Amino acid sequence: MKAWILFALGTLAYFLIRYSRRRNKLADFDFKFWLKDNWPELSVVLILDVAVMIIFMDADTNITEWLTTFLPKGIAVSAKLVTALACGLGLGKGVYEVFRKKLKKTPI
């Protein structure tokens, strides 16, 4: 359960960071407009992030060895919790950027 909460927090943090970098900072926040403007990106990010989370959170998946290559010696953390947060933050960014580039290249 903690992993899914961290995943949700990471995803929320990613979209809040994107929102804070918006061009027009004078306009008040309008959730309906934001959702209407960002629903395709949000949907794709959530679908792919949840798919990766299901794979990573499976009992047969062991990413501890891989994660230890990024941590200093002596630090022990739950690989699944760190990965859940990283999925929310990092995968959201990667998927969002790929999605935006594909939209720019595709003629309407």
Order of alpha helices (4+ residues) and beta strands (2+ residues): alpha-alpha-alpha-alpha-alpha
